[in-house]
Amino acid sequence: MQIDKQASEKLLGQLIRGELPDARGRFGPFGGCYAPEMLMPALERIGAGVRRWLHDPDFTAELGRELRDWVGRPTPLTPAPRLGREWGATVYLKREDLTHTGAHKINNALGQALLARRLGARRVVAETGAGQHGVATAAACARFGLPCVVYMGAIDVRRQAPNVERMRQFGTRVVPVESGDQTLRAAIDEAFRDWVADPEGSYYLLGSVVGPHPYPYLVRELQAVIGREARAQFIKATGGLPDVAVACVGGGSNAIGLFHPFLGDAGVTLLGVEAGGRGPGLGDHSATLGRGTPGVLHGTYSLLLQNADGQVQETHSISAGLDYSGVGPEHALLKAIGRVEYVSATDGEALAALRECCAQEGILPALESAHALAGARRWAQEHPGRRILVGVSGRGDKDMPTLSQVFADATGAANRH
Ligand SMILES: *Cc1c(COP(=O)(O)O)cnc(C)c1O
């Protein structure tokens, strides 16, 4: 979808001034609230709670204290001089990998758990794919004594055993979903079914800037702490702004969080990196912004990977957190108005970037974050001598089983030759 120059400038101005989404949850042509009729009252109640609490001084003070004392914010901005030498650039890393539970997802889970408590919820319902959002939600619910149920596809339960165990240690009930594709999509259906059964007493804690209004807005506001800190830290460290800020895009929450406070800085290029997977073929990647078309998925009108009949496509990425066929509606708008550039990095490029970051900086990034590093590296080569800010959304400890497998396969192949 293309939006002409004049309309684009107007929409960007509205985004910068915080006027989007509008009252109907629209980001220009995208967003909105496409949910079953029986969920509308619950979504409206959450919307009212967001308007009442999110910028209330008591709420923000409590959130700020918890972010500092429990999550460990502000996270550092780390200079990466050896990576910089390799890339021919000045490189700084925003370290969400150093948060409690190891990824940016905790910023959102904490904020929504606080909101759930203010709304008088008796329990929290969530779904998780790889388990990172489930772990963050389980930890936040334990912190505030909120009972929590997490739905997870049966296949994912087997694949992500350590995260299932972590959730259980936090007192969360993990429900394996045996129906449908037995992965994230089936888990979302079951979690919605649970919520529909008790929309008054339950709070649905969504993990990214997707879903029906007000979630894309709510999650963005809770993740924007990343970009606010990074912007101030970058100015303090270098005396100016970066030339580019780079983040990986799955649903899009860490990227929106990093980008949002830079939207009004016309000199700062914003670069989102999607999962290019095994290649551009159908089902081989999850590059929704690069290759998707407009449609409704999980309550929002955005870009998604679908075939000509509107059938949602299978996706692939080596990183479970980027393996989603939709993307947040605000990203769809940022692409349409040309404020953010979106590219993709393949599984192989992400693995190479992960190894380089380990070897050059002693930092093991999540496989998701490695896509941002791969995209940043390529941008650096096309634009020599610039200042680059990379969002490291999480730590890679969770990826060790995948990495051991990949590198064992590579060694095996080399030995056979
Ligand atoms: C979940 C996850 C992502 C992808 O989610 P976004 O909403 O796109 O940020 C990226 N990085 C890490 C470490 C994750 O756990």
The ligand as an ORCA input file, in Angstrom:
! r2SCAN-3c Opt
* xyz 0 1
  C       9.923    -12.118     21.205
  C      11.237    -11.585     20.857
  C      11.428    -10.768     19.714
  C      10.335    -10.488     18.719
  O       9.246     -9.787     19.229
  P       8.993     -8.258     18.868
  O       7.608     -8.025     19.347
  O       9.132     -8.121     17.395
  O       9.992     -7.458     19.592
  C      12.670    -10.236     19.482
  N      13.716    -10.495     20.303
  C      13.580    -11.274     21.398
  C      14.772    -11.506     22.252
  C      12.344    -11.844     21.707
  O      12.235    -12.630     22.791
*
